[in-house]
Amino acid sequence: MSAPVEAAGFLEPAYGERSLGDVVPGVAAALGAPMGPRPSGLLLPDAAAYVVFLVDGLGADLLRRYAHAAPFLSALLADQSPGTAGVPSTTVTSLTSLGTGLPPGAHGLVGYTSRVPGTDRLLNALLWDKEIDPVQWQPHATAFSRLREAGVSVTVVNKREFQGSGLTVAAHRGADFVGVDRVGERIAAAVAASADTPSLTYLYDGDLDWTGHRYGVSSSAWLQQLSMIDAEAEQLREALPPHTRLLVVADHGMVDSPEESRLDVDEHPELRDGLALLGGEARFRHLYCHRGAVDDIVATWTEVLGERAEVMSRETAVRRGWFGPVDASVLPRLGDVVVAARGDHAVLSSVDFPYERQLVGLHGSLTPAEMLIPMLVS
């Protein structure tokens, strides 16, 4: 496998090799139901059934740093290479890449918030918008549905509240949905679903991400939650039958951003010049510009932010392959200018996104702490 490419503190996504979009194609090949070329960097052992357990916010760097709190998972990480999230390294983008087998430029969920083309509105892809049809927003057949058409039983195990949500329909349609709200329910549902062969069962746990956002990844609360996740993964492995493989992955990592590393757009009026709409999130901003303002915005934001972020036009980001191949319908959802934070910096707006000021842990950019994710087979 090709190692992920790191440049100037950023880690480029390993699309087509060992990224989240390669997980289901890799599992499909291991189940004997290939849906195209086998990902070159994700050669999974053959099995009659797979359970894919996605732990929201469990970056590979974090797992290494706090290995003592997660002995089961860290032991697996010791001899298994990590993969990468896509860009931006955020939940809605990553979950859709996993469910569709596509990079962000194809599936079109290009951030926590992104512009609805032809409007002055943002789509919040977690909360969704009832006026937007998720099938039109993400029209491609999911990898889950393609796998099911190949004769594989596919089940999603997730919180009851997520059934039928815009994100679930866009990212994971085509699978049976089992609603659960507790760890015991989740494990029992995964064991039951994996009894079918061949089968793929996907289950999701968002508690570690929530804890990191609220308290930070260096907090006692986060370490306690990591230990609970580790116990859940080990218990799941013990409960699954021998013919079933467990694959533990994550959607992104996380960094703590202290107050001194935060810049508020609204304290720098010049950053609003030429700006029609501010989107994305604190670590990866989409800037939607008035006509003819792109060059000036790139220059101004670069001057103000300096080494705190990389600022570039949409065309430059697309050319660098950050989003993979970009469909024409997806292009206007990307910012005319994108801003990717370096180090532990964040770009906030007390006017547009006041809640972000309450968050300690953040993600979305291309640092190794955010991009590297575990891909652990047991």
N, C-alpha and C positions, 0 to 999 in steps of 0.2 A: 504494500500500500504506500502511496505517496503521503509523506508527512504534511500536515496542515502548514500552509505558508504564512510565516509571520513577517510583517514589514512595518517598521516604525512604530512598534508597540501594538499593532493591530494584527489579528489573525483572520486570514481570508477563509471563507466557508468552503468546505470540501464537497461541493455538490457533485453527485454522480459517483462518489467514492465512499465517503463515510460521514454523511450528514443525516439529519433527521428524515429528509425525503427519501433516503435509501433504506430505511428500516423495514418498511413493509415489502418492498421488492426483494430485500435480502431474506426476509422470513418466507416469502412466497417460494423462492428458490429452494430453501431448506425444507419446505413442506412438499416439494415435488410438483409445484404448480407455478412455474416461473411466469412472470408477466413482462418479460423483456430481458435485456442483458443483466446479468448478475452484477451488483455493485462491486467494483474491483477491490474496494477496501473493507468490505463487510461480508466475509465468507462465513456464514453461520453453519453450525453443525446440523445435519439432517435430523429431523424429528417428526413424529406424528402430530404433535401439537406444540404451539408456542403461546406463552403468556407474555405480553409486553406490558411492563409496569413502568409508567412514566411518573417520575417524582418532580413536580414543578419546583424549579429553583435549585436543584442539586447539581451545581457545577463540579466538574472533575477536579479543578484546583481546590475548591472548598473541601471536597471529600478527602483529598490528600492532606490538606492542612489540618483537618480535624479527624484524622483516621481513628484516633483513640475513642471517639464517640460513636463510631460506626464500624466495628470490627468485621462484621460479615461482608459488607459492601466494599470496604477498603481492601480486604484481602483479595477480592476479585479484581479490583482495580490494579493491584500490584503487577499483574501479568497480562492485562488486557488494555489495548490502546484506546484512548478516548476518541470520540467523534466531534463534530461541530454542529452548532446551531446554524440557522440561516441568518440573514440580515433583514431587518433588525432582530437582535436576540431577545425576542419578547414572546409572551405566551401565545397570543392569537396567531402570530406568524408561524411559530414552531408547531403548534398543534395541527394547523392546517397542512403544513409540509408533511408531517407524519401521516395524517389521514389520507392525503391525496397522492403522496409520492412525488410531489412537484416542488420546485423552488418557488420562492415568493413572487418572482416576476411572472410566473405562469398562473399560480392560483389566486393572486391578487389581494390577499390579506397582508398588506405591506406595513402594518404597524398597529399599535394600540389605538391610535386615531389617525385617520387619513381622509383626504378630501373626497367628497362625493362629486365626481366630475360634472362640470356645468353648473355647480351651485357654490354657495359660500358656507356650506355646512360640512362638518366633520362626521364621519361614521366612527362611533366608539364600538369596536368590534367585540368587546366583551358584553356590553349592554345591548348592542344591536339597535336597529331602528325599524319599527314595524312597517314603515313605508318602503323599505328596501327588501327585495326578494333575495334571500341568501343563495338560491340556485342561479339566479341571474348574476349576482355578484361573483360567485364562484361556479361557473358552468361546467367545468370538467368533471368527468366521472371520477369518483374517489378511488383510491387504491383498494379501500375496503370493498367497494361494490364490484370492482373488477375481480378481486380475489374470490368473492362470493360467486360470481358468474363462472368461475373456474371450478366450482364444486367444493370450496372450502367454507366451513362454518365460521362466521365472523361475528364477534360479540363485543360491544362496548359496555364496560362496567363503570358507571360514573354517578355523581350525585343526582338525585331525582329532579332537582330544580333545573338541571341542564338538558333534560329531555325535550327535544323540539326547539331548543334555542336557536337563534340565528347562527351562532358559531358552530353548534353541533351539526346543523343541517349542512352548512357550507363545508365543514371539514370532515365529518364522519358519517354522512348518510350512506345507506347501503348495508349497515350492520344492524343486528339486533341490539336493542338498548335495554340494559338491566339497571334500574335505578336503585342506588344504595346510599346510605348516609353514615355508616359506621364501619370501622375497620373489620370487625368480624363478618359483617354482611359482605364486604368487598372480597375478602378472602374466600368465603363460601361460594359466592357467585362465580369467582374466577375458577375455582376447582370444578364446579358443576359444568361450566361452559367448556372447559378444556377436556371434559370426558368425551366430547365428540371428536372424531378424527376423520380427515385432517381438519385442524381448526386454528384460528388466531383469536385470542382474547386480549383485548386492550383494557387496562384499568389505569385510573388517574388518581393521584393524591396531591391536593393543592395546599396542604397545611404548612409545609416547610416554606413555601414562597410567601404565604401570608405572614408568617412569623418573621421572615427576613425583612419584608417591607416595613413591618411595624416596629421591630426592635433592633434590626441589624443582624448581620451574619456573624458578628463577634460577640453576640449577646448570650447570656446564660439560657434564655428562652429558646433561642435558635438551636443551641447545642442539645438541649433536652429534646427538642422536636426531631433533630437528626437521629438521636438515639432511638426514638420511637419509630421512625421510618426504617431504621436498620432492623429493628426487631420485627416489624411488619414484613419486610422483605424476606427475612430468614424464616419466619413462620409460614409465609406463603410458599417458599421453596419446600419446606418440610411437608406441607399439606398437599402439594401437587403430586400426581402419580409419576413414576419414573420415566414414562414415555414422553412427558411434557417438559420442554425447555422453558426456563424463565430468562427473559431479557429485560434488564433494568436500564432505563435511559432517563434523560432529563430534557427539558426544553431550553434551558439556559442556565447560566450561573448568576452571580449577583455581586455587587460591590457596595460597601457602605460609603456614603457621601457626606462628609462632615460639613457643617455650616460654612466654614471658610472656603470650601471648594465649590460653593454654589453661586451661580450668577443669575440674577433676576432680570429678565428682559425688560421689565417695566421700570427698572431703575436706570435704564440706558435708552432714552427716547430715540436715539439715532438708529437703534436696531429695528424700530417699527417703520422706518422710512422705506416706502416701496413694497411693504409687506401687506398682502391681502388677508392671509390666514396663517396661523401658527398651529402646526399639528405634531404628530408623533408623540414622543414622551421625553422625559428629562434627559435621558442619555442618548437619544437619537431623535432629533427634530426634523420634521418635514416643514420647509418654508415655502409657502405658496405666494408667488410674487405678482405684482401688477405688471402689465405688459411692458417690456423693455427694462425692467428693474433688476434682472438677474445678476448682471456683472457688478452693479453697484452694491447689491446685497452681499454677494460673495466677498467683495473688497471690505465692506464695513464690518461684517461679522468676523472676518479673518483678523482684522485689525483689533477689534475689541476683545475677541476671545484668545488670540495669540496661541500659545501652546496648550491651552485647555481643551481644544477640540480641533478636528479637521473639518473644514468647510469646503464644499465643492458643489458644482452644478450637478443637476440630475444626469446630464449626458456623461459627465466624468464618472459618476458612481456606476452608471449602467455599463460603461466601457470597462471599468475595473472588474465587472462581474459580480458585484456585491449582491445582486438580486437574482443571479442566473439570467437566462434568456427572458426578456420582458415582452409580454404580449402587448399589442397596440392598445387594447382596452384598459390595460393596467397602467400604462405609462402616465396618464394624467393623475393617477392616485398618488404617485410619488411626488415629493416636493420638487419644485423647480430648483431648489437648493436643499441639500441635506447637511446636517450638522451632527457629527459623531464625536461624542465626548471621549477624552483621553483620561488615563489615570482614574481618580475618584471624583472627577468634576461632573457637574450637572448644570443644565440650562433650564431654569424654571420660569414660570410666569405666574405671579401672584394674582393676576387678573383672569387669565384663561384657564389655568389649572391650579387653583389654590390648594387642593387636597394633596398635591405632590410635595408641598412643604412639610407635610406631616410624616412622610415616608423617610425611613433611615436607609434601608437597602434599596438599590435601584439596578436596573439592567436595560439593555437595548443596544449597546454599542458593540465594538469589535475587539475589545481587550480579551486576552486569553481567559481571564477570570469569568467573563460572560459567555464566550464562544465555546470553550471546551466543555463537553458533556460526557458523562460515563456511558459506555455501551458494554454492559456486563452480562455475560452468559453464564448460567449455572444449570 
